[in-house]
Amino acid sequence: MPTTPLRQFALQGAAVILVLSIAWPYFGWSAEAMPWLETSLAIGGVALILATLSRQPWWWRLIHGAFMPLIWLTHSLAIDPMWFLAAFILLLLVYRGALSGQVPLYLSNKETVAALAELLAERGDSRFLDLGAGLGSTTVPLADALPASHFTGYENAPLTWLVGRFFSLGQPNIRWRWDDLWQAKLGEYDVVYAFLSPAPMARLWDKVEAEMLPGSLFISNSFPVPGVVPTQIIEVDCTPARPLYCYQR
């Protein structure tokens, strides 16, 4: 079953409706106050069962099981609503991609950067595009290591874009863009790198096939293109394992 946000809201909503459709008539008939702690636990349990039956990933099952009990706990603490607004704005500024495209913020480690630098050095001077460049953890060190190549980073979360823009200041071979990755013209680059999530990979591959030129290279960190055999897999020596799936055009 797809794990789109709309489907997750629907699953949680189904659990709420199912439990309340039983609890409200029962306690209303007996003229008793609704025990919200127990009700929230029941909703969490039903949501966990529904998530399991629909074969959601394990982390979604945990989210569904804990969501309503955590709402009850938060309500009982009587926290000023302004703190929730501030937290929401902060999360939106940092994790906008997770909301709009199921792409969380991943940071490439130094071992991955070293493997990419070695691969790029073998290819010679290149035009490199980082889709979902985050804080610049890939683009900035690569630009330092390979000054003759040109690097472009696309990032659509405002706060992470701003941090990456700061780190890229003074780098003449970096172009830092605040834009949606789907707006990138892949045909302008020799190497396109993505560290996204499984969700957009099939759609992104369609874009790669339509736009990238013969001889160019598409690299996906950790998440292979479904149904497509990579030309090369680079096993990066790091924990957790983050293989680089390389697709020669």
C-alpha positions in Angstrom: 0.0 0.0 0.0 1.4 3.5 -0.9 2.5 5.6 2.1 1.4 8.9 0.9 0.4 11.5 3.6 -3.2 11.4 2.5 -3.5 7.7 3.0 -1.9 7.9 6.4 -4.4 10.6 7.5 -7.1 8.3 6.2 -5.8 5.3 8.1 -5.6 7.3 11.4 -9.0 8.8 10.7 -10.5 5.4 10.2 -9.2 4.3 13.6 -10.7 7.4 15.3 -14.1 6.9 13.7 -14.1 3.2 14.5 -13.3 3.7 18.2 -15.5 6.7 18.8 -18.5 5.2 17.0 -18.4 2.6 19.8 -17.3 4.7 22.7 -19.6 7.7 22.3 -22.9 5.7 22.2 -21.7 3.5 25.1 -20.7 6.3 27.5 -23.5 8.6 26.3 -26.1 5.9 27.1 -24.5 5.2 30.5 -24.2 9.0 31.2 -20.5 8.6 32.0 -17.6 10.9 31.1 -15.5 9.7 28.2 -12.2 8.3 29.6 -9.9 10.0 27.1 -6.7 8.3 28.1 -8.2 4.9 27.6 -9.9 6.1 24.4 -6.7 7.4 23.0 -4.9 4.2 23.7 -7.7 2.2 22.0 -7.4 4.5 18.9 -3.7 4.0 18.9 -4.1 0.2 19.1 -6.7 0.1 16.3 -4.5 2.3 14.1 -1.5 0.0 14.8 -3.6 -3.0 13.7 -4.8 -1.2 10.5 -1.2 -0.1 9.7 0.0 -3.7 10.2 -2.8 -5.2 8.0 -2.1 -2.7 5.3 1.7 -3.6 5.4 2.9 -0.1 6.3 6.7 0.2 7.0 7.6 -0.3 10.6 8.1 3.4 11.4 4.6 4.2 10.1 3.2 1.5 12.4 4.9 3.2 15.4 3.7 6.6 14.4 0.1 5.4 14.1 0.2 3.5 17.4 1.7 6.5 19.3 0.0 9.4 17.6 -3.3 9.6 19.5 -1.8 8.8 22.9 0.8 11.5 22.4 -2.0 14.0 21.5 -3.7 13.1 24.8 -0.4 13.5 26.7 0.3 16.9 25.0 -3.3 18.1 25.8 -2.9 17.1 29.5 0.3 19.2 29.8 -1.6 22.4 28.8 1.3 23.7 26.6 0.8 27.2 25.1 -0.4 26.7 21.5 2.2 29.2 20.3 4.9 26.7 20.9 3.2 24.3 18.5 2.9 27.0 15.9 6.6 27.8 16.3 7.5 24.1 16.1 5.4 23.7 13.0 7.0 26.6 11.2 10.5 25.4 12.1 9.7 21.9 10.8 8.3 23.3 7.6 11.4 25.5 7.1 13.7 22.4 7.5 11.5 19.5 6.3 9.4 21.0 3.5 10.5 18.2 1.1 9.2 15.5 3.5 5.7 17.1 3.4 5.6 17.9 -0.3 7.5 14.9 -1.8 8.1 12.4 1.0 11.8 13.3 0.9 13.3 13.8 4.4 16.5 15.6 5.1 19.4 13.2 4.6 23.1 14.3 5.0 25.8 12.6 3.0 28.7 11.4 5.2 32.4 12.1 4.5 32.9 8.5 3.2 30.2 9.0 0.5 31.7 12.4 -0.4 35.1 10.7 -0.8 33.7 8.0 -3.0 31.9 10.6 -5.2 35.1 12.7 -5.4 37.0 9.6 -6.6 34.4 8.8 -9.2 34.3 12.4 -10.5 38.1 12.6 -10.7 38.1 9.6 -13.0 35.5 11.2 -15.3 37.4 14.5 -15.5 36.0 18.0 -15.3 32.2 17.7 -14.8 29.0 19.6 -14.3 27.5 18.0 -11.2 23.9 18.5 -9.9 22.8 17.6 -6.4 19.0 17.1 -6.2 17.9 17.9 -2.7 21.2 19.4 -1.7 20.2 20.0 2.0 22.9 21.8 3.9 25.5 21.3 1.2 27.1 18.3 2.9 27.9 16.9 -0.5 28.2 19.9 -2.8 30.5 22.0 -0.7 33.3 19.5 0.0 33.2 18.2 -3.6 33.6 21.8 -4.9 36.6 22.2 -2.5 38.1 18.9 -3.7 37.5 19.5 -7.4 37.9 23.2 -8.2 37.9 22.6 -12.0 34.4 21.1 -12.0 31.1 23.0 -11.5 28.5 22.1 -8.9 24.9 23.0 -8.6 22.6 22.3 -5.7 18.8 22.4 -5.7 17.1 22.7 -2.3 13.4 23.7 -1.6 13.4 23.9 2.2 14.0 27.6 3.1 16.1 27.1 6.2 18.3 24.3 4.9 18.8 26.3 1.7 19.9 29.3 3.7 22.4 27.3 5.7 23.7 25.7 2.5 24.0 29.1 0.8 26.1 30.3 3.7 28.5 27.3 3.5 28.8 27.8 -0.2 29.7 31.5 0.0 33.1 32.2 -1.6 32.9 29.1 -3.8 33.1 30.2 -7.4 32.3 26.8 -8.8 29.0 26.4 -6.8 25.6 27.5 -8.0 23.1 27.2 -5.1 19.4 27.3 -6.1 16.3 27.5 -4.0 14.0 25.5 -6.2 12.1 22.3 -6.6 14.2 19.4 -7.9 11.5 18.7 -10.6 12.3 22.0 -12.2 15.9 21.1 -12.8 17.0 20.6 -16.4 19.0 17.4 -16.1 20.3 17.6 -19.6 22.6 20.5 -18.6 24.7 18.2 -16.3 27.2 15.4 -16.7 26.5 13.8 -13.3 23.2 14.0 -11.4 23.2 12.9 -7.7 20.2 12.2 -5.5 19.9 11.2 -1.9 16.1 11.2 -1.6 13.8 8.3 -0.6 12.2 5.3 -2.3 9.0 7.3 -3.0 10.1 9.6 -5.9 12.6 7.2 -7.6 10.3 5.9 -10.3 9.2 9.3 -11.3 12.7 10.7 -11.1 13.9 7.9 -13.4 11.3 8.9 -16.0 12.8 12.4 -15.8 16.4 11.0 -16.1 15.5 9.0 -19.2 13.7 12.0 -20.8 16.4 14.6 -20.1 19.9 13.3 -19.4 22.2 13.0 -22.4 24.1 9.9 -23.6 27.4 9.5 -21.7 26.0 11.2 -18.5 25.7 9.5 -15.2 22.9 9.3 -12.6 23.8 8.4 -9.1 21.3 7.5 -6.3 22.5 7.2 -2.7 20.9 4.2 -0.9 17.8 4.0 -2.9 17.9 2.1 -6.3 15.6 2.8 -9.2 12.8 0.2 -9.0 13.0 -2.3 -11.8 16.2 -0.9 -13.3 19.6 -2.7 -13.0 22.4 -0.2 -12.1 25.5 -0.1 -14.3 27.6 -0.1 -11.1 27.1 -0.2 -7.4 29.7 1.4 -5.2 29.8 0.0 -1.7 30.7 2.9 0.5 32.6 1.8 3.6 30.4 3.4 6.3 27.7 2.5 8.9 24.9 2.3 8.1 25.6 1.0 4.6 24.9 3.6 1.9 25.6 2.1 -1.5 25.8 4.4 -4.5 23.7 3.1 -7.4 25.1 4.3 -10.7 23.2 4.4 -13.9 25.2 5.2 -17.0 23.1 6.9 -19.8 
